[in-house]
C-alpha cells in the first residue's frame, strides 16, 4: 500500500523550500521504490526552485542520491530489493535510434517512473530530474537504479548521480583526456573539481585550474590541479599559454556556462585542441566566435551532458576507484545535513562556501 514519508518540496518560484508529507505509491511495472540514504544538494535543485527549468510546481527536489532498493514492481528483475544503488536521471531505453547504433549514453528516449508521487492532499509532484530524492523514499524507473559496491559511503557515492559524474565524464568521456595531456578547467565548483579529478585519473600531466575565488583554487589543488590562476586578477589565457610552452592546452573545460568564460576556453586551447562545455548556460545567452579561428585551429568544440556517461558502465567503475583510494569522492562532501537544512545549503552554495552539502537520512 502507499507510504507517506517526509520530502523537501518547492511550492512556488523563488519561495523557500519546506518539508511536506509525500505519498509514495507501490511500484508498478518497471518501477522501484528506494530508501534514500544520502542526497547531495546540487545547483540544479536550486534552478528548479527558481523556476529556471520549468514551471511545473510543486517540485519534489533532490536527485544526486544513493540508497537501498526497498521494493520493485512486476517484471523487474534488476535491481532487486536490498541492492545498494546510485540513482541516475538517464535511464536508457535500449530501443531508440541512438541505443540501436551502440550509443546508449546519448539515448533519445530516457524514461522515469510512470506513476506520480503526491502531496497528502493528492496534488501531483514533479520530481527533480525524474528522481525527487530529498525524501525518506522515492519512486523511480528501475533503470534509474545502478547497483554498486555496498561498502561505499552513501554520502560520497550519491554524488556520482549528477555533478561529480558530469565533471569526470566531461574530462574522460567527452574531452578524451589522456596520458601526458594538458588541461585547463574554468570554474572550480563541484563539477569543475570533478573534471580536475577526472583529468588526473586519465594521466594528464598539466592541469590548470581557473577561478575568481582563491578558496576554490585551493580546493582544486586537492583534486589534482598542478597550477592555479585567479582570473579576476590575471589573464587566464596568457597564464595558460605561459605554462604550456606558448601553445595552449589539449583540452579546455568550461564548467560555468558563461559566454565570456567559454571564449577564454576557446582561446586557451592548442591547435587541434578540444573545448568541452559542461557548465549550463541560460536560454537567453549567445556567443560570437571568429569563424576563421574555429576552422583554423581544428580540433573540436563539444558539449557534455551528464558527462556523456553510461551509468551501468561508469558508476561501478568509479566506485571501485573510490574504494581503492584513487578517487577522492569524500573530498567533495563539505558537510552533512538533515532534510531541514536544504534551504540554508542553497544559500551556502550561492556564497561559494561549499562544494557539496549532503542530506543524510
N, C-alpha and C positions, 0 to 999 in steps of 0.2 A: 504494500500500500504506500501511497505518497508519504514523504517525510518532510517535516518542517525544520529548517536549520537557520542559522544566522548568516547574513550576507551583507556586503557593502554595496549600497545602491546609490546611483546618481539619478536624481529625480528630475532635474531641470538644468538647463545650460548655465554653467558658471556657479551653481549653488554648491555649498559644501556637501560632501557625501554623508550618508548616515547608515547605521546598521538597522536592517529590517529583517522580518521573518520571511524566508524564501521557501516556497514549496517545491520539492524535487519529486517529479513523478517516477514511478518504477520504470526501469529501462525497457524500451521497446526493441523491435528487431534492429540489429546493427548498432545498438547503443550500450553505453556503460555508465554506471554511477561510480564516482571516485571520491574516496575520503581524502580531502586535501590536507597535506601535512605542512606545506610551505608554499608561498606565492610571492614573487618579487613585485615591487612597486615600480612599474615601467612607465616611461613618459607617454606611451600610447594610451594608458588608462587616463592620464591627465587630459590628453586630447579628446577622449570620449566625454569626460566631464565638462570640457569647454565647448562641446558641440562641434569640434573640428573634424570629426569623422562622419557622423550622421546625426539626424535629429530624432532618432527612434528611441527617445526616452520612455520609461526609465531603463537605465543600464545596470546590469549586474557586472561590476568591474572585476578585474584580475584575470590574468591569462598566462603568467610566467610561472608555472606551477609543477609540483611533484606531489605524488600521493599514492595511495593503495587502492586498487580496484575493489569496490565493495560488492557490486553485482553487475551482471551483464544480461542483455536481452536475448530473446530467442534467436538461435542461429549463430551466436557469437562464440567462437572457439579461441580467439586470440584478440585481446588479453583474457586472462582468467581471474576470477576472484582471488585476492591475495597477492597479485602481481604488483610490484613496485614500479610505477610508471612516471615518465615525464609527459606532460600534455603538450600537444602541438596544434597549431592552427592551420596546418596544411595537410589534412588527411587526404591522400591521393586517391583518385577514383579507380585507376587501373584500366580505364577503358576509353579515355579521351584521345584525341589525335596525338597529343604530346606523350602520354603514357605509352601508347601503342608504338611510338617511334623510339622508345627506350629513354625518354627524358621525363621521368616522373617528378623530378624536382621542380619542373615548371608545369605541373598538371594544371589544366584549364578548367577543371570541374571538381575542385576540392569540396568536401562536404562536412556538415555539422550534424548534431542531433536533430531529429525531425520534430520531437516534442518540445514544448516550451516550458521553461521554469516560470513561476509566477510569484507575485506577492500574495500575502494571505487573503487579500480581497479578490483574487483572481486576475489582477492586472498582469498581462504578459510582460516578461522581462526580455531585454535584448542583451545576451551575454557578450562581453567584450571578446572580440575575435573568435566568437563561437565557443567560448570556454566559460567565462564567469567564475573565476576561482578564488575571489576574496569571499570564501564561504566555507562552512564546515564540509559540505559535499557539493558536487556539481554533476550535471548530466552532459555527456559529450558523445560524439560518434565514437564507436570502438576504435576506428582508425586513427583517432586523435591521441590514443594511448600508446606510448612506446616503452616497452619493458627494458629496464636497465638493472645494473647490479644493485641489489637492495642494501648493500653496505655503504653506499654513497650517502652523504648528508643531504636530506631533503632541501634544506635552505640553499645549498650550493647547486644541487642537481637541477632544481627547478629553473634556474637562470638560463639553462640551455634552451628552455622553451621559447625564448624570444631574443632578448638583447645580446647575450653573450654568443649565442649561435649566429646571430646576424653579423657580429663583428668578426668572429673567427672565420665564418664562411665567406665573408667579403674578401678576406685575405687569401684563404686557401682555395675555396671553390671558384669564386668569381675572378679574383685577381691572379690566381695561379702562381702565388709567391713560391719561389723555390730556393734551393741552396745557393748561398752567395749573393742573393738579390739585395738590392737597396729598396727601402720602402719609406714613404712618408705618410703619416696618419694625421689628418687635420680634424681636431676635436677629440679631446681625451676624457670623455664621459665613459659610461659603461660600454657602449658599442665600440668607441674608438680604442679603449684599452683592450677590449677583446680582440680587435684587429691587430693590435700590437702583440698580444699573446699568441695569436694565430701565426703571425709572421715569424715570431721566434720559434714556434713549433716547426714551421716549414723550413727553417735553416737560414733565414735572411741574415746577412752579415751587418747591414747598416739599417737601423730602424729609427727614424726621426719623428719625434712627437711634436705637434704644433698645437698650441692653445693660447688663450689670453689670460689664463689663471695659473699662477705658479704652483699652487697647491695641486692642481690636476696634473701638471707636468711632473711633479714629484711622484704622484701615483703611477704615472706612465712608466717611470724608470723601474718601478717594482714589477711591472709586467713584461719588461724586456726592451724598453727604448734605450738605444745607445747614445742618442743625442736629443736635446730638447731645445725648443725656441719659443719664446713668448712673442706672438705675432702682433701684440699691441705695442711692443717696444722695438721690434726688429722686422725687417723684410724677410718673411719666411722663404720666399723663392730664392733670394740671394743666399740665405743661410744654407738651404738645401743644396744648392749648386756648389757652394764652397766646400761642403762635406761630401760631395760625390764627384770630385775631380773636375768640376765645372760642367758636368753633363746633365744632372737631374737624376731622379730615381727611376727604377724599373717599374715600380707600382706606386701610384699616389691614391690614397683612400680618403674620400671626403665623408666624414661621419657627422656632419652638422645639418646639411640641407640648405645652405645659403649660396646664392649665385656668386657673390664676391669670393667666397672661400673656394667654390668649385673652380673659379677662374684661376686662383692661385695653384690649385692642384694641377690644373691643365698646364700651366706654365712651368710647373716644377718637375714634369716628367721628362725622361730622357727620350731620345729618338727611339721609335718603336716601343715606347713605354705604354703603360696601361693606366687609365684613370677609372676608379671604381666609386660610384655614388651609392652610399648606403644610408646617409642622412636623408630624412624625409622632408622634401620641400613643401611649401604651401601651394595650393592650387593656382594662386594668382602670380606666382613667381615666373620670370622668364630669364633667359640668359643669351648673351650675344658673344660669339667667339669668332676670331679671324679664320675665315674659311680655308685660306691657304695653309695656316698652321695645322688645321685638322687633317688636311691632306699631306702636307709636307713632313710632318713628324711620324706619320704612320701609326702603328700600334692600334690601340683600341680604347674607346670610351664606353664603359659599361655601367649598368645599374645592377644592384644586388638586392634582391627581395628575399628576406629571411635567410640571407647568406647562401642562396641557391642550394639549400640543404635538402637532403632526403633523410627525414628523422630516423627511419628504420636503420639506416646506414650510419649516420653521423652521431646520434645521441649515444648509443652504446660504446662506440669507439672513443668519444671524448670522455665519457665517464671512466673508461678503462685508463686513459691517460691521467685523469684526475686521481684515480686510485693508486696509480704508480708514482704520483708526486711530480708529474711532468706538466700538469696544467693546474694552475692555482685558482680554482673556482672559489675557494673560500675567501680569497683576497678581494672579490667583488662584493662581498657581504659587509656593508658598513655597519649595519645594526639589524637586530631582530625586534619585531614589534607585534602587537596584537591587532585584531581587526579594528579596534577603536583608534589605532594610530595612523590610519591611511591618510586622512586629511592633512595632518601635520607632516607626514612623509612627502606629500606633494609639495609642500612649501619648502622643505629641506632640499628637495630635488631642484626646485626653481632657483634656490640660492646657491646651488652648486656645492652643498655640504656633504653629499653622499654619492657613492657610486650606485649602491642599491640598498634600500630598506627592504627587508623581507618579513612578510607576515608569517608567523609560525603558529600553527594550530595544534 
